[in-house]
């Protein structure tokens, strides 16, 4: 009986170690690939982070929050956003962090109240966004790299009717703008005529893009208003779209339920 019991314990231990390992995956480019579970002989397990899960089936398209990630119109990046006021090393019963950062930081969503004040006053915040729009089949497309997204560009993409979610990969990804601390006004985004063409000629309700704004800097507010005026289009900004092939995926993007907030950080993934 004792031998059987010990054998079962070993099997369970192996299973839990495997689960722990897959739950803590790795930063691309790091050389450390060993088990992060509490395996025998490992006193200081090291967490491993990654961008792709499930043998290449699940892609994390959210940016990792760091002090050096870009912040709107800032040369200095986000800066410190995380504190540890309660630490076990200082006698607290548990570690408890605090976070403070703008809601439009990193990978995030815009609600209608972001640029339309009457919608802000009426309560059209991120808690009112339609989760059905934020989850479902999506098309990842490559945008011509030599210009902003104009009506001409939109027409050239030939996105068929019926497609409701589109992620636009642009020169921003090639230039790795989301990995640069200083905000760059030359990023690629929608011009007003491109936004108008999309609204009038497609069924797209979720628009994703690879920098901090879906709208080009020179058409910042006009493009946003075109998209958000109808309150049926959701903007997802700051997506991490490198190393993902164009095509059809299932997108899943969830904002925090921040009552009264016109934007929210989000965790977004693509599943083949």
C-alpha positions in Angstrom: 0.0 0.0 0.0 2.8 2.4 0.9 4.6 1.7 -2.4 1.4 2.4 -4.4 0.8 5.6 -2.4 4.3 6.8 -3.1 3.9 6.0 -6.8 0.7 8.1 -6.9 2.4 11.0 -5.2 5.2 10.9 -7.8 2.7 10.9 -10.6 0.8 13.8 -9.1 4.0 15.7 -8.5 5.0 15.2 -12.1 1.6 16.5 -13.3 1.7 19.6 -11.2 5.2 20.4 -12.3 4.1 20.2 -15.9 1.1 22.5 -15.3 3.3 25.0 -13.5 5.8 25.0 -16.3 3.2 25.7 -19.0 1.6 28.4 -16.9 4.8 30.5 -16.8 6.1 30.8 -20.3 9.2 33.2 -21.9 10.6 36.4 -23.1 11.7 35.9 -26.8 15.5 36.0 -27.2 16.2 34.7 -23.7 18.4 31.6 -23.5 16.9 30.2 -20.3 14.5 27.3 -21.2 14.6 25.1 -18.1 11.6 24.1 -16.0 10.3 26.9 -13.8 8.4 24.4 -11.6 9.7 23.4 -8.2 11.5 20.4 -9.6 14.0 18.4 -7.5 17.2 20.1 -6.8 16.1 23.6 -8.0 16.0 26.0 -5.0 15.5 29.2 -7.0 13.2 28.5 -10.0 13.3 31.1 -12.7 10.1 32.2 -14.5 10.1 31.8 -18.3 8.1 34.2 -20.4 7.0 33.8 -24.1 4.8 35.3 -26.8 3.5 32.1 -28.4 1.6 29.3 -26.6 0.0 26.0 -27.5 2.7 24.9 -30.0 2.3 28.0 -32.1 -1.5 28.1 -31.9 -2.0 31.1 -29.5 -0.3 34.5 -30.0 -0.1 37.1 -27.3 -0.5 40.3 -29.2 -0.4 42.6 -26.1 2.7 44.5 -25.2 4.5 43.8 -21.9 4.3 46.9 -19.6 7.8 48.3 -18.9 9.1 51.6 -17.7 10.6 52.2 -21.2 7.5 51.7 -23.3 6.3 54.8 -25.2 3.8 57.2 -23.7 1.7 59.7 -25.6 3.8 62.8 -26.5 6.5 61.9 -24.0 10.3 61.6 -24.6 10.8 59.6 -21.4 8.4 56.7 -21.8 6.0 55.5 -19.2 8.4 55.6 -16.3 7.7 53.9 -13.0 4.2 52.7 -12.8 4.5 49.9 -10.3 5.3 50.2 -6.5 5.5 47.6 -3.7 4.2 49.4 -0.6 3.6 46.2 1.2 6.6 43.8 1.1 7.2 40.5 2.9 10.8 41.5 3.1 9.7 44.5 5.2 7.4 42.4 7.5 4.1 42.4 5.6 2.1 39.2 5.5 2.1 39.2 1.7 3.5 41.2 -1.2 0.9 43.8 -2.5 1.8 46.0 -5.5 0.1 49.3 -6.5 -0.1 50.5 -10.1 -0.6 54.0 -11.6 -0.5 54.7 -15.3 -2.7 56.4 -18.0 -5.5 54.2 -19.3 -4.3 54.7 -22.9 -0.9 53.1 -22.2 0.4 50.1 -24.1 -2.1 47.7 -25.6 -5.4 49.4 -24.8 -9.0 50.2 -26.0 -10.8 53.4 -26.7 -14.4 54.0 -25.6 -16.7 56.6 -27.3 -16.1 59.1 -24.5 -12.4 59.3 -25.3 -12.9 62.1 -27.9 -16.6 62.9 -27.7 -17.4 64.8 -24.5 -21.2 64.3 -24.5 -20.6 60.5 -24.6 -18.2 60.8 -21.7 -20.8 62.7 -19.7 -23.5 60.2 -20.7 -21.3 57.3 -19.4 -20.2 55.6 -22.6 -17.1 54.1 -20.8 -15.1 50.9 -21.3 -17.6 49.0 -19.2 -20.2 49.6 -21.9 -18.1 48.1 -24.7 -19.6 45.0 -26.4 -17.6 41.9 -25.6 -19.1 40.1 -28.6 -17.3 42.6 -30.8 -14.1 42.1 -28.9 -14.2 38.3 -29.3 -14.5 36.4 -32.6 -13.1 35.8 -36.1 -10.6 38.5 -37.2 -8.5 39.3 -40.2 -4.9 40.4 -39.9 -3.8 42.4 -42.9 -0.6 44.1 -44.0 -1.0 47.7 -45.0 1.2 49.2 -47.7 4.3 50.5 -46.0 4.7 53.9 -47.8 1.7 55.9 -46.5 -1.0 56.4 -43.9 -4.3 54.6 -44.2 -6.2 56.6 -46.6 -9.4 55.9 -48.6 -7.2 54.7 -51.5 -5.4 52.3 -49.2 -8.6 51.0 -47.7 -10.0 50.3 -51.1 -6.8 48.6 -52.2 -7.0 46.1 -49.3 -10.3 44.7 -50.7 -11.7 43.7 -47.4 -15.0 41.9 -48.1 -18.3 42.7 -46.6 -19.1 40.5 -43.6 -15.6 40.9 -42.0 -16.2 42.5 -38.6 -12.8 42.5 -37.0 -9.6 43.7 -38.7 -6.1 44.2 -37.3 -4.0 46.5 -39.5 -0.3 45.8 -39.4 1.7 48.8 -40.7 5.2 50.3 -40.9 4.9 50.8 -37.1 5.6 47.1 -36.6 8.6 47.2 -39.0 10.0 50.2 -37.2 9.3 48.6 -33.8 7.9 51.9 -32.5 6.2 50.3 -29.5 9.6 49.2 -28.3 11.1 52.7 -28.4 10.8 54.9 -25.4 10.3 58.2 -27.2 6.9 58.9 -28.7 7.1 59.2 -32.5 4.6 61.5 -34.3 5.5 59.9 -37.7 3.6 56.7 -36.9 1.2 55.3 -39.4 -2.5 55.6 -38.8 -5.9 56.4 -40.4 -6.5 59.6 -42.2 -10.0 61.0 -42.0 -10.9 59.9 -45.5 -9.6 56.4 -44.7 -11.8 56.3 -41.6 -14.8 57.5 -43.6 -14.2 54.9 -46.3 -14.1 52.1 -43.7 -17.3 53.2 -42.0 -19.2 53.6 -45.3 -18.0 50.6 -47.2 -17.2 47.8 -44.7 -18.9 45.9 -41.8 -15.8 46.3 -39.6 -16.6 46.9 -35.9 -13.3 46.2 -34.3 -10.2 48.1 -35.6 -6.8 47.1 -34.3 -3.5 48.8 -35.0 0.1 48.6 -34.0 0.8 52.0 -32.3 -0.7 54.1 -29.6 -3.4 55.6 -31.9 -5.5 54.3 -34.7 -5.6 57.8 -36.1 -2.6 59.4 -37.9 -1.1 62.3 -35.8 -2.1 64.8 -38.5 -5.8 63.7 -38.4 -5.9 62.6 -34.8 -9.3 63.9 -33.6 -11.2 63.9 -36.9 -10.4 60.2 -37.6 -11.3 59.2 -34.0 -14.6 61.0 -34.2 -15.5 59.3 -37.5 -14.9 55.9 -35.8 -16.5 56.6 -32.5 -19.5 58.8 -33.4 -21.7 55.8 -34.1 -20.8 54.0 -30.8 -20.6 50.7 -32.7 -16.9 50.6 -33.5 -14.3 49.6 -30.9 -10.6 50.8 -31.3 -7.8 48.6 -30.1 -4.4 50.3 -30.1 -0.9 49.4 -29.4 -1.1 45.8 -30.6 2.0 43.6 -31.0 1.7 42.1 -34.4 5.3 41.1 -35.3 6.0 37.5 -36.1 2.3 36.7 -36.9 1.4 35.7 -40.4 -1.5 37.6 -42.1 -4.7 35.7 -42.2 -7.8 34.7 -40.3 -7.7 34.1 -36.5 -9.9 34.2 -33.5 -9.2 37.4 -31.6 -9.9 37.8 -27.9 -9.4 41.2 -26.3 -10.7 42.1 -22.8 -10.5 45.5 -21.1 -10.8 46.1 -17.4 -14.2 47.0 -16.1 -13.2 50.6 -15.2 -16.5 52.5 -14.5 -16.2 56.0 -15.8 -13.0 55.4 -17.8 -12.8 56.2 -21.5 -9.9 53.8 -22.0 -8.5 50.7 -20.6 -5.4 48.5 -20.8 -6.3 45.2 -22.4 -4.9 41.7 -22.9 -5.4 40.6 -26.5 -4.6 37.2 -28.0 -5.0 35.6 -31.4 -5.8 31.9 -31.8 -5.3 30.0 -35.0 
